[in-house]
Amino acid sequence: MKKVFLISSLFLFWACSSRFELKYLKHKESYNQALICLLQKYNIVFPTGLDSVATIEQKDLAKFSLCSSLDTLFAGDSLLYIDMERDSTVAFCSNFHGGMFSKQSIIVFLTDESKLSKKLTRNVQFKRKYSNGWFELERIVSLAD
C-alpha cells in the first residue's frame, strides 16, 4: 500500500511540475517559427518610444496580428508571456510553479551569446544550451523577493 501511495505521489508531482516547464525540443519548430515572426514584426512589437522590453501575452496576439506558431506555443506549451528586447533577444517564459520558492522556466534566444552572462543573476540560473543562440534558464523567486 505504501509503495502504491509513493508511486502515485511521485507521478502526481511529476505531472504537476511538468505542466510549468517549457519543452523546447518538443516544440522546436514552433519556437523557431515564432522567433522568425517576431523578428519580422519588430517594428510592430516595438513602436516608437517604447522602452527596452516589450512583453507579449496571449491576449496581445490578435492586436499585433502575430503568427500562428505563437498561438501553437501558448496553447500547447506552458507559455505565460514573451519578452522581446530591443537587441532582438527573445525570452519565452512559463507559468510560475511551486510554493515558497516559485520556479519559472525560460527559453531564451540571444543573437549575441556573449550576453548570456548578463541574463544570469542570483535568481536566474543556467540550465542548458540547446543549439546556436537557444538556451534554457530557470528563475527562482522566493517569498522574500
DSSP file (Angstrom, degrees, kcal/mol; ACC not computed):
  #  RESIDUE AA STRUCTURE BP1 BP2  ACC     N-H-->O    O-->H-N    N-H-->O    O-->H-N    TCO  KAPPA ALPHA  PHI   PSI    X-CA   Y-CA   Z-CA
    1    1 A M     >        0   0    0      0, 0.0     4,-2.2     0, 0.0     5,-0.2   0.000 360.0 360.0 360.0 -41.3    0.0    0.0    0.0
    2    2 A K  H  >  +     0   0    0      1,-0.2     4,-2.7     2,-0.2     5,-0.2   0.880 360.0  53.0 -64.6 -36.6    2.8    2.4    0.9
    3    3 A K  H  > S+     0   0    0      2,-0.2     4,-2.8     1,-0.2     5,-0.2   0.914 108.7  49.0 -64.6 -42.4    4.5    1.6   -2.5
    4    4 A V  H  > S+     0   0    0      2,-0.2     4,-2.7     1,-0.2     5,-0.2   0.920 112.9  47.5 -62.8 -43.9    1.3    2.5   -4.4
    5    5 A F  H  X S+     0   0    0     -4,-2.2     4,-2.4     2,-0.2    -2,-0.2   0.922 113.4  48.2 -62.8 -44.3    1.0    5.7   -2.5
    6    6 A L  H  X S+     0   0    0     -4,-2.7     4,-2.4     2,-0.2    -2,-0.2   0.926 113.6  46.5 -63.2 -45.6    4.6    6.6   -3.1
    7    7 A I  H  X S+     0   0    0     -4,-2.8     4,-2.4     1,-0.2    -2,-0.2   0.920 114.1  47.3 -63.8 -44.4    4.4    5.8   -6.8
    8    8 A S  H  X S+     0   0    0     -4,-2.7     4,-2.4    -5,-0.2    -1,-0.2   0.872 111.7  51.6 -67.0 -34.9    1.2    7.8   -7.2
    9    9 A S  H  X S+     0   0    0     -4,-2.4     4,-2.5    -5,-0.2    -2,-0.2   0.919 110.8  47.5 -65.6 -43.5    2.6   10.7   -5.3
   10   10 A L  H  X S+     0   0    0     -4,-2.4     4,-2.6     2,-0.2    -2,-0.2   0.907 112.4  49.5 -63.5 -41.8    5.7   10.8   -7.5
   11   11 A F  H  X S+     0   0    0     -4,-2.4     4,-2.7     2,-0.2    -2,-0.2   0.917 111.5  48.8 -62.8 -43.6    3.6   10.6  -10.6
   12   12 A L  H  X S+     0   0    0     -4,-2.4     4,-2.5     2,-0.2     5,-0.2   0.913 111.8  49.2 -63.3 -43.5    1.3   13.4   -9.4
   13   13 A F  H  X S+     0   0    0     -4,-2.5     4,-2.6     2,-0.2     5,-0.2   0.928 113.1  47.2 -60.8 -45.7    4.4   15.6   -8.6
   14   14 A W  H  X S+     0   0    0     -4,-2.6     4,-2.2     1,-0.2    -2,-0.2   0.916 112.7  49.0 -62.7 -43.8    5.9   14.9  -12.0
   15   15 A A  H  X S+     0   0    0     -4,-2.7     4,-0.8     1,-0.2    -2,-0.2   0.904 114.0  45.5 -64.1 -42.2    2.6   15.6  -13.8
   16   16 A C  H >< S+     0   0    0     -4,-2.5     3,-0.5     1,-0.2     4,-0.4   0.920 115.6  45.1 -68.7 -43.6    2.1   18.9  -11.9
   17   17 A S  H >< S+     0   0    0     -4,-2.6     3,-1.2     1,-0.2     4,-0.3   0.844 106.9  58.8 -72.1 -31.2    5.6   20.2  -12.3
   18   18 A S  H >< S+     0   0    0     -4,-2.2     3,-0.8     1,-0.3    -1,-0.2   0.738  93.2  68.1 -71.3 -19.8    5.8   19.2  -16.0
   19   19 A R  T << S+     0   0    0     -4,-0.8    -1,-0.3    -3,-0.5    76,-0.2   0.731 103.1  45.7 -66.7 -21.1    2.9   21.5  -16.8
   20   20 A F  T <  S+     0   0    0     -3,-1.2    85,-0.7    -4,-0.4     2,-0.4   0.403  93.5  90.5-106.4   1.0    5.0   24.5  -15.9
   21   21 A E  S <  S-     0   0    0     -3,-0.8    57,-0.3    -4,-0.3     2,-0.2  -0.829  74.3-127.4-100.2 136.1    8.2   23.6  -17.8
   22   22 A L        -     0   0    0     -2,-0.4     2,-0.7    55,-0.1    84,-0.1  -0.581  14.4-145.8 -78.6 143.5    8.6   24.7  -21.4
   23   23 A K     >  +     0   0    0     -2,-0.2     4,-1.9     1,-0.2    -1,-0.1  -0.751  24.3 170.4-115.5  83.5    9.5   22.0  -23.8
   24   24 A Y  T  4 S+     0   0    0     -2,-0.7     7,-0.2     1,-0.2    -1,-0.2   0.922  78.0  49.8 -59.8 -48.1   11.8   23.4  -26.4
   25   25 A L  T >4 S+     0   0    0      1,-0.2     3,-0.7     2,-0.2    -1,-0.2   0.870 111.8  48.4 -64.1 -36.2   12.8   20.1  -28.0
   26   26 A K  T 34 S+     0   0    0      1,-0.2    -1,-0.2     2,-0.1    -2,-0.2   0.858 125.9  28.7 -70.0 -35.0    9.2   19.0  -28.4
   27   27 A H  T 3X S+     0   0    0     -4,-1.9     4,-2.4     1,-0.1     3,-0.3  -0.050  80.7 130.9-115.6  29.2    8.1   22.3  -29.9
   28   28 A K  H <> S+     0   0    0     -3,-0.7     4,-2.5     1,-0.2     5,-0.2   0.884  72.5  50.1 -54.2 -46.7   11.4   23.3  -31.5
   29   29 A E  H  > S+     0   0    0      1,-0.2     4,-2.5     2,-0.2    -1,-0.2   0.899 111.1  49.2 -61.8 -41.3    9.9   24.1  -34.9
   30   30 A S  H  > S+     0   0    0     -3,-0.3     4,-2.6     2,-0.2    -1,-0.2   0.893 110.7  50.5 -65.9 -39.5    7.2   26.3  -33.3
   31   31 A Y  H  X S+     0   0    0     -4,-2.4     4,-2.4    -7,-0.2    -2,-0.2   0.927 112.4  46.9 -63.2 -43.9    9.8   28.2  -31.3
   32   32 A N  H  X S+     0   0    0     -4,-2.5     4,-2.2    -5,-0.2    -2,-0.2   0.916 114.3  46.6 -64.6 -42.9   11.9   28.8  -34.4
   33   33 A Q  H  X S+     0   0    0     -4,-2.5     4,-2.4     2,-0.2    -2,-0.2   0.896 112.2  50.9 -65.8 -40.0    8.9   30.0  -36.4
   34   34 A A  H  X S+     0   0    0     -4,-2.6     4,-2.7     2,-0.2    -2,-0.2   0.908 109.6  50.7 -63.6 -41.8    7.8   32.2  -33.6
   35   35 A L  H  X S+     0   0    0     -4,-2.4     4,-2.4     2,-0.2     5,-0.2   0.937 110.8  48.1 -61.0 -47.4   11.2   33.8  -33.4
   36   36 A I  H  X S+     0   0    0     -4,-2.2     4,-2.1     1,-0.2    -2,-0.2   0.919 112.9  49.0 -59.7 -44.3   11.3   34.5  -37.1
   37   37 A C  H  X S+     0   0    0     -4,-2.4     4,-1.9     2,-0.2    -2,-0.2   0.926 110.8  49.3 -62.6 -46.1    7.9   36.0  -37.0
   38   38 A L  H  < S+     0   0    0     -4,-2.7     7,-0.2     1,-0.2    -1,-0.2   0.898 111.8  48.8 -61.7 -40.7    8.7   38.2  -34.0
   39   39 A L  H >< S+     0   0    0     -4,-2.4     3,-1.0     1,-0.2    -1,-0.2   0.867 111.0  50.6 -68.1 -35.0   11.9   39.5  -35.7
   40   40 A Q  H 3< S+     0   0    0     -4,-2.1     3,-0.3     1,-0.2    -1,-0.2   0.821 114.0  44.9 -69.3 -30.5   10.0   40.2  -38.9
   41   41 A K  T >X S+     0   0    0     -4,-1.9     4,-2.4     1,-0.2     3,-1.0   0.023  75.7 127.2-101.4  26.5    7.4   42.2  -36.9
   42   42 A Y  H <> S+     0   0    0     -3,-1.0     4,-2.7     1,-0.3    -1,-0.2   0.867  71.0  51.7 -51.6 -44.6   10.0   44.0  -34.9
   43   43 A N  H 34 S+     0   0    0     -3,-0.3    -1,-0.3     1,-0.2     5,-0.1   0.773 110.7  48.5 -69.6 -25.5    8.5   47.5  -35.7
   44   44 A I  H <4 S+     0   0    0     -3,-1.0    -1,-0.2    -6,-0.1    -2,-0.2   0.896 114.3  45.0 -76.8 -42.4    5.0   46.4  -34.7
   45   45 A V  H  < S+     0   0    0     -4,-2.4    -2,-0.2     1,-0.3    -3,-0.2   0.881 120.6  42.1 -67.8 -38.2    6.3   44.9  -31.4
   46   46 A F  S  < S-     0   0    0     -4,-2.7    -1,-0.3    -5,-0.3     3,-0.1  -0.729  77.7-175.4-112.1  80.7    8.5   48.0  -30.7
   47   47 A P    >   -     0   0    0      0, 0.0     3,-1.9     0, 0.0    -3,-0.1  -0.314  47.3 -71.6 -67.3 161.9    6.5   51.1  -31.6
   48   48 A T  T 3  S+     0   0    0      1,-0.2     3,-0.1    -5,-0.1    -5,-0.0  -0.269 120.9  21.3 -55.3 133.0    8.4   54.4  -31.4
   49   49 A G  T 3  S+     0   0    0      1,-0.3    -1,-0.2    -3,-0.1     2,-0.2   0.343  85.8 137.2  91.9  -6.5    9.1   55.5  -27.8
   50   50 A L    <   -     0   0    0     -3,-1.9    -1,-0.3     1,-0.1     4,-0.1  -0.492  55.2-113.9 -74.7 143.9    8.7   52.0  -26.2
   51   51 A D        -     0   0    0      2,-0.2    -1,-0.1    -2,-0.2    -2,-0.0   0.194  44.4 -77.5 -62.7-168.2   11.3   51.1  -23.6
   52   52 A S  S    S+     0   0    0      1,-0.1    34,-1.6    33,-0.1     2,-0.4   0.633 111.8  52.4 -76.0 -15.4   13.8   48.4  -24.0
   53   53 A V  E     -A   85   0A   0     32,-0.2     2,-0.5    33,-0.1    32,-0.2  -0.982  60.0-165.8-128.4 130.4   11.5   45.4  -23.3
   54   54 A A  E     -A   84   0A   0     30,-3.1    30,-2.8    -2,-0.4     2,-0.5  -0.950  12.2-152.7-109.8 131.3    8.2   44.5  -24.9
   55   55 A T  E     -A   83   0A   0     -2,-0.5     2,-0.5    28,-0.2    28,-0.2  -0.899   7.8-165.6-106.3 130.5    6.0   41.9  -23.2
   56   56 A I  E     -A   82   0A   0     26,-3.1    26,-2.4    -2,-0.5     2,-0.2  -0.967   7.2-177.3-118.1 123.9    3.6   39.9  -25.4
   57   57 A E  E >   -A   81   0A   0     -2,-0.5     3,-1.6    24,-0.2     4,-0.5  -0.658  44.8 -97.3-110.5 171.4    0.9   37.8  -23.8
   58   58 A Q  G >  S+     0   0    0     22,-0.5     3,-1.4     1,-0.3     4,-0.4   0.867 123.0  58.7 -58.0 -37.4   -1.7   35.5  -25.4
   59   59 A K  G 3  S+     0   0    0      1,-0.3     4,-0.4     2,-0.1    -1,-0.3   0.703 100.7  58.6 -66.3 -18.5   -4.3   38.3  -25.4
   60   60 A D  G <> S+     0   0    0     -3,-1.6     4,-2.1     1,-0.2    -1,-0.3   0.584  80.3  87.5 -85.6 -11.3   -2.0   40.5  -27.4
   61   61 A L  H <>>S+     0   0    0     -3,-1.4     5,-2.0    -4,-0.5     4,-0.8   0.895  90.6  44.6 -60.7 -42.9   -1.7   38.1  -30.4
   62   62 A A  H  45S+     0   0    0     -4,-0.4     3,-0.4    -3,-0.3    -1,-0.2   0.891 111.0  55.2 -67.5 -38.5   -4.7   39.4  -32.2
   63   63 A K  H  45S+     0   0    0     -4,-0.4    -2,-0.2     1,-0.2    -1,-0.2   0.886 116.4  36.2 -62.1 -39.8   -3.7   43.0  -31.6
   64   64 A F  H  <5S-     0   0    0     -4,-2.1    -1,-0.2   -19,-0.0    -2,-0.2   0.518 102.4-130.6 -90.6  -5.7   -0.3   42.5  -33.2
   65   65 A S  T  <5 +     0   0    0     -4,-0.8    -3,-0.2    -3,-0.4    -4,-0.1   0.934  47.1 174.7  53.2  48.0   -1.5   40.1  -35.9
   66   66 A L      < -     0   0    0     -5,-2.0    -1,-0.1    -6,-0.2   -32,-0.0  -0.207  29.6 -69.6 -84.1 178.2    1.2   37.8  -34.9
   67   67 A C    >>  -     0   0    0    -33,-0.1     4,-1.1     1,-0.1     3,-0.6  -0.085  27.9-121.1 -75.1 160.9    1.9   34.3  -36.2
   68   68 A S  H 3> S+     0   0    0      1,-0.2     4,-2.4     2,-0.2     5,-0.1   0.773 109.2  68.7 -67.7 -26.6    0.1   31.0  -35.8
   69   69 A S  H 3> S+     0   0    0      1,-0.2     4,-2.0     2,-0.2    -1,-0.2   0.840  97.8  52.2 -63.6 -31.0    3.2   29.5  -34.3
   70   70 A L  H <> S+     0   0    0     -3,-0.6     4,-2.7     2,-0.2     5,-0.2   0.901 107.3  51.5 -69.6 -40.2    2.7   31.8  -31.2
   71   71 A D  H  X S+     0   0    0     -4,-1.1     4,-2.3     1,-0.2     5,-0.2   0.922 109.1  52.1 -57.7 -43.5   -0.8   30.5  -30.9
   72   72 A T  H  X S+     0   0    0     -4,-2.4     4,-3.0     1,-0.2     5,-0.3   0.909 111.1  46.2 -60.3 -43.8    0.5   27.0  -31.0
   73   73 A L  H  X S+     0   0    0     -4,-2.0     4,-2.1     2,-0.2     6,-0.7   0.912 112.6  48.5 -68.3 -42.7    3.0   27.7  -28.2
   74   74 A F  H  < S+     0   0    0     -4,-2.7    -1,-0.2     1,-0.2    -2,-0.2   0.881 121.0  37.7 -64.5 -36.1    0.5   29.4  -26.0
   75   75 A A  H  < S+     0   0    0     -4,-2.3    -2,-0.2    -5,-0.2    -1,-0.2   0.862 125.7  35.0 -82.0 -36.9   -1.9   26.6  -26.5
   76   76 A G  H  < S+     0   0    0     -4,-3.0     2,-0.2    -5,-0.2    -3,-0.2   0.630 117.1  41.8 -99.9 -14.5    0.5   23.6  -26.5
   77   77 A D  S  < S-     0   0    0     -4,-2.1     2,-0.3    -5,-0.3   -55,-0.1  -0.671  93.2 -97.9-122.2 178.9    3.2   24.6  -24.0
   78   78 A S        +     0   0    0    -57,-0.3    17,-1.5    -2,-0.2     2,-0.2  -0.102  63.6 156.7 -90.9  36.9    3.1   26.3  -20.6
   79   79 A L  E     + B   0  94A   0     -6,-0.7    15,-0.3    -2,-0.3     3,-0.1  -0.456  19.0 171.9 -71.6 128.7    3.9   29.7  -22.0
   80   80 A L  E     -     0   0A   0     13,-3.1   -22,-0.5     1,-0.4     2,-0.3   0.801  64.0 -23.9-100.7 -45.0    2.7   32.7  -19.9
   81   81 A Y  E     -AB  57  93A   0     12,-1.7    12,-2.8   -24,-0.2    -1,-0.4  -0.975  52.4-126.6-160.4 168.8    4.4   35.5  -21.8
   82   82 A I  E     -AB  56  92A   0    -26,-2.4   -26,-3.1    -2,-0.3     2,-0.5  -0.991  15.2-157.0-124.9 132.1    7.2   36.5  -24.2
   83   83 A D  E     -AB  55  91A   0      8,-2.7     8,-3.2    -2,-0.4     2,-0.4  -0.937   9.8-171.7-106.7 130.3    9.7   39.3  -23.5
   84   84 A M  E     -AB  54  90A   0    -30,-2.8   -30,-3.1    -2,-0.5     2,-0.2  -0.987   7.5-155.0-122.9 130.6   11.4   40.8  -26.5
   85   85 A E  E >   -A   53   0A   0      4,-2.8     3,-2.0    -2,-0.4   -32,-0.2  -0.632  30.5-109.3-102.1 160.9   14.3   43.2  -26.1
   86   86 A R  T 3  S+     0   0    0    -34,-1.6   -33,-0.1     1,-0.3    -1,-0.1   0.780 117.9  61.2 -58.7 -28.4   15.5   46.0  -28.5
   87   87 A D  T 3  S-     0   0    0    -35,-0.2    -1,-0.3     2,-0.1    24,-0.3   0.282 123.7-103.7 -83.7  13.1   18.7   43.9  -29.2
   88   88 A S  S <  S+     0   0    0     -3,-2.0     2,-0.4     1,-0.3    -2,-0.2   0.597  71.2 149.6  74.1  15.4   16.4   41.1  -30.6
   89   89 A T        -     0   0    0     21,-0.1    -4,-2.8    22,-0.1     2,-0.4  -0.662  28.9-163.1 -72.8 131.8   16.8   38.9  -27.5
   90   90 A V  E     -BC  84 109A   0     19,-2.1    19,-3.1    -2,-0.4     2,-0.5  -0.982   8.1-169.3-124.4 127.1   13.6   36.9  -27.1
   91   91 A A  E     -BC  83 108A   0     -8,-3.2    -8,-2.7    -2,-0.4     2,-0.6  -0.968   9.1-158.0-119.9 121.3   12.6   35.1  -23.9
   92   92 A F  E     -BC  82 107A   0     15,-3.5    15,-2.6    -2,-0.5     2,-0.4  -0.884  20.7-162.0 -96.2 116.9    9.7   32.7  -23.8
   93   93 A C  E     -BC  81 106A   0    -12,-2.8   -13,-3.1    -2,-0.6   -12,-1.7  -0.867   3.8-146.1-113.6 132.7    8.6   32.5  -20.1
   94   94 A S  E     -B   79   0A   0     11,-2.7   -15,-0.2    -2,-0.4   -74,-0.1  -0.214  34.2 -81.2 -83.3 174.9    6.5   29.8  -18.5
   95   95 A N        -     0   0    0    -17,-1.5    10,-0.5   -76,-0.2     2,-0.2  -0.387  52.5-106.7 -64.8 154.9    3.9   29.9  -15.7
   96   96 A F        -     0   0    0      8,-0.1     2,-0.3    -3,-0.1     8,-0.2  -0.613  41.3-178.1 -81.4 148.1    5.4   30.0  -12.2
   97   97 A H  B     +D  103   0A   0      6,-1.9     6,-3.1    -2,-0.2     2,-0.2  -0.978  32.5  55.7-143.0 158.9    5.0   26.9  -10.1
   98   98 A G        -     0   0    0     -2,-0.3     4,-0.2     4,-0.2    -2,-0.0  -0.455  66.1-106.5 110.3 175.4    6.0   25.9   -6.6
   99   99 A G  S    S+     0   0    0      2,-0.3     3,-0.3    -2,-0.2    -2,-0.0   0.659  94.9   6.0-105.1 -99.1    5.2   27.2   -3.2
  100  100 A M  S    S+     0   0    0      1,-0.3    43,-0.9    42,-0.1     2,-0.6   0.857 139.3  36.7 -62.3 -37.7    7.8   29.1   -1.1
  101  101 A F  E    S- E   0 142A   0     41,-0.2    -2,-0.3    42,-0.1    -1,-0.3  -0.860  85.1-159.9-117.2  93.7   10.3   29.1   -3.9
  102  102 A S  E     - E   0 141A   0     39,-2.3    39,-3.0    -2,-0.6     2,-0.3  -0.493   5.8-153.0 -75.6 141.9    8.4   29.5   -7.2
  103  103 A K  E     -DE  97 140A   0     -6,-3.1    -6,-1.9    37,-0.2     2,-0.4  -0.877   9.6-167.7-116.8 148.8   10.2   28.5  -10.4
  104  104 A Q  E     - E   0 139A   0     35,-2.2    35,-2.8    -2,-0.3     2,-0.4  -0.995  15.7-139.8-135.9 128.8    9.8   29.7  -13.9
  105  105 A S  E     - E   0 138A   0    -85,-0.7   -11,-2.7   -10,-0.5     2,-0.4  -0.710  20.7-168.4 -86.3 137.0   11.2   28.1  -17.0
  106  106 A I  E     -CE  93 137A   0     31,-2.6    31,-3.2    -2,-0.4     2,-0.6  -0.986  13.6-165.0-132.3 122.6   12.6   30.4  -19.6
  107  107 A I  E     -CE  92 136A   0    -15,-2.6   -15,-3.5    -2,-0.4     2,-0.4  -0.940  23.7-172.9-102.4 120.6   13.6   29.5  -23.2
  108  108 A V  E     -CE  91 135A   0     27,-2.6    27,-2.4    -2,-0.6     2,-0.5  -0.921  20.8-156.9-123.0 140.2   15.8   32.4  -24.5
  109  109 A F  E     -CE  90 134A   0    -19,-3.1   -19,-2.1    -2,-0.4     2,-0.5  -0.970  14.2-170.0-112.3 125.9   17.2   33.2  -27.9
  110  110 A L        -     0   0    0     23,-2.3     3,-0.2    -2,-0.5   -21,-0.1  -0.963  20.4-159.6-116.6 126.7   20.2   35.5  -27.9
  111  111 A T  S    S+     0   0    0     -2,-0.5     2,-0.5     1,-0.3    -1,-0.1   0.785  96.6  40.5 -70.7 -25.8   21.6   37.0  -31.1
  112  112 A D  S >  S-     0   0    0      1,-0.1     3,-2.2    21,-0.1    -1,-0.3  -0.918  73.5-164.1-124.7 102.1   24.9   37.5  -29.2
  113  113 A E  G >  S+     0   0    0     -2,-0.5     3,-1.7     1,-0.3     4,-0.3   0.704  83.8  73.3 -62.5 -19.8   25.7   34.6  -27.0
  114  114 A S  G >  S+     0   0    0      1,-0.3     3,-0.6     2,-0.1    -1,-0.3   0.691  86.2  66.5 -67.8 -15.4   28.2   36.6  -25.0
  115  115 A K  G X> S+     0   0    0     -3,-2.2     3,-0.8     1,-0.2     4,-0.8   0.496  74.4  91.3 -81.9  -3.5   25.2   38.5  -23.5
  116  116 A L  H X> S+     0   0    0     -3,-1.7     3,-1.3     1,-0.2     4,-1.0   0.898  78.2  59.4 -58.5 -41.2   24.1   35.3  -21.6
  117  117 A S  H <4 S+     0   0    0     -3,-0.6     3,-0.3    -4,-0.3    -1,-0.2   0.805  99.9  57.2 -61.0 -28.5   26.2   36.1  -18.6
  118  118 A K  H <4 S+     0   0    0     -3,-0.8    -1,-0.3     1,-0.2    -2,-0.2   0.748 103.1  54.6 -72.5 -22.7   24.2   39.4  -18.2
  119  119 A K  H << S+     0   0    0     -3,-1.3     2,-0.5    -4,-0.8    -1,-0.2   0.727  90.8  87.7 -80.4 -22.8   21.0   37.3  -18.0
  120  120 A L     <  +     0   0    0     -4,-1.0     2,-0.2    -3,-0.3     5,-0.2  -0.677  54.9 152.8 -85.1 122.9   22.3   35.2  -15.1
  121  121 A T        -     0   0    0      3,-1.0    -2,-0.1    -2,-0.5    -3,-0.0  -0.620  63.5 -77.3-130.5-170.6   21.6   36.7  -11.7
  122  122 A R  S    S+     0   0    0      1,-0.2    -2,-0.0    -2,-0.2     3,-0.0   0.860 134.5  35.8 -60.8 -34.5   21.1   35.4   -8.2
  123  123 A N  S    S+     0   0    0      1,-0.1    17,-2.9    16,-0.1     2,-0.5   0.612 110.5  67.2 -96.3 -14.2   17.5   34.4   -9.2
  124  124 A V  E     -F  139   0A   0     15,-0.2    -3,-1.0    -5,-0.1     2,-0.3  -0.940  64.6-175.6-115.6 121.9   18.2   33.3  -12.8
  125  125 A Q  E     -F  138   0A   0     13,-2.8    13,-2.4    -2,-0.5     2,-0.3  -0.865  28.2-112.8-118.7 148.9   20.3   30.2  -13.4
  126  126 A F  E     +F  137   0A   0     -2,-0.3    11,-0.2    11,-0.2     3,-0.1  -0.602  33.5 171.0 -74.3 133.2   21.6   28.5  -16.5
  127  127 A K  E     -     0   0A   0      9,-2.7     2,-0.3     1,-0.4    10,-0.2   0.769  56.4 -32.6-108.2 -51.2   20.0   25.1  -17.1
  128  128 A R  E     -F  136   0A   0      8,-1.5     8,-3.1     0, 0.0     2,-0.5  -0.991  44.1-119.5-166.2 160.0   21.2   24.0  -20.6
  129  129 A K  E     -F  135   0A   0     -2,-0.3     6,-0.2     6,-0.2     3,-0.1  -0.922  22.6-177.9-104.8 132.8   22.2   25.1  -24.1
  130  130 A Y  E     -     0   0A   0      4,-2.2     2,-0.3    -2,-0.5    -1,-0.2   0.903  58.2 -41.4 -94.5 -56.9   20.0   23.7  -26.9
  131  131 A S  E >  S-F  134   0A   0      3,-0.8     3,-1.8     0, 0.0    -1,-0.4  -0.867  95.9 -25.2-158.0-172.9   21.5   25.0  -30.2
  132  132 A N  T 3  S-     0   0    0      1,-0.3     3,-0.1    -2,-0.3    -3,-0.0  -0.230 131.5  -9.6 -52.1 113.4   23.0   28.2  -31.6
  133  133 A G  T 3  S+     0   0    0      1,-0.2   -23,-2.3    -2,-0.1     2,-0.5   0.206 108.5 111.9  86.4 -15.8   21.5   31.0  -29.6
  134  134 A W  E <   +EF 109 131A   0     -3,-1.8    -4,-2.2   -25,-0.2    -3,-0.8  -0.809  38.0 163.8-100.1 128.7   18.9   28.9  -27.8
  135  135 A F  E     -EF 108 129A   0    -27,-2.4   -27,-2.6    -2,-0.5     2,-0.5  -0.944  31.3-134.9-137.4 156.4   19.2   28.4  -24.0
  136  136 A E  E     +EF 107 128A   0     -8,-3.1    -9,-2.7    -2,-0.3    -8,-1.5  -0.974  27.3 177.6-113.6 129.3   17.1   27.3  -21.1
  137  137 A L  E     -EF 106 126A   0    -31,-3.2   -31,-2.6    -2,-0.5     2,-0.4  -0.803  17.8-143.5-120.8 164.5   17.2   29.3  -17.9
  138  138 A E  E     -EF 105 125A   0    -13,-2.4   -13,-2.8    -2,-0.3     2,-0.5  -0.989   5.5-155.6-134.5 126.3   15.3   28.9  -14.6
  139  139 A R  E     -EF 104 124A   0    -35,-2.8   -35,-2.2    -2,-0.4     2,-0.5  -0.866   8.3-165.2 -99.5 130.4   14.1   31.8  -12.5
  140  140 A I  E     -E  103   0A   0    -17,-2.9     2,-0.5    -2,-0.5   -37,-0.2  -0.974   5.4-173.6-118.0 122.6   13.6   31.1   -8.8
  141  141 A V  E     -E  102   0A   0    -39,-3.0   -39,-2.3    -2,-0.5     2,-0.2  -0.966   5.0-161.8-119.4 124.3   11.6   33.6   -6.8
  142  142 A S  E >   -E  101   0A   0     -2,-0.5     3,-1.3   -41,-0.2   -41,-0.2  -0.558  35.8-106.9 -97.4 167.5   11.3   33.3   -3.0
  143  143 A L  T 3  S+     0   0    0    -43,-0.9   -42,-0.1     1,-0.3    -1,-0.1   0.774 119.0  62.4 -62.7 -25.4    8.6   35.0   -0.9
  144  144 A A  T 3         0   0    0      1,-0.2    -1,-0.3     0, 0.0    -3,-0.0   0.713 360.0 360.0 -73.3 -20.3   11.4   37.3    0.4
  145  145 A D    <         0   0    0     -3,-1.3    -1,-0.2     0, 0.0    -2,-0.2   0.480 360.0 360.0 -77.7 360.0   12.0   38.7   -3.1
